[in-house]
């Protein structure tokens, strides 16, 4: 798999999970989903900033190099943009967003690493997930 495909898959997974976070939050507060874009854009910009800050496309599946900056960017930049755009930012929301977005963006990467480790035990070559994760 080439680097562009790997990057596209990881970026799409992150964006889908940020969108899921927004969808769940809006549904939990019984808010109309028609305003989804108003809520998601600050977090999407934050996600892009997190990826760009460390050039995440170089290691799109890496937990520390890409996952953590994507998480921090999504929450920090997302909340800052919510403030400047006049959207609400309460302390409890920041806490929940930090926990949920972190679990989402780090969780899928950690799951891939765990599956790779268990599938490649006792092998000299990486398992199928490891092959997918590594650059060639």
Secondary structure, 3 states (H helix, E strand, C coil): CCHHHHHHHHHHHHHHHHHHHHHHHHHHCCCCHHHHHHHHHHHHHHHHHHHHHCCHHHCCCCHHHHHHHHHHHHHHHHHHHHHHCCCCCCHHHHHHHHHHHHHHHHHHHHHHHHHHHHHCCCCCCCCHHHHHHCCC
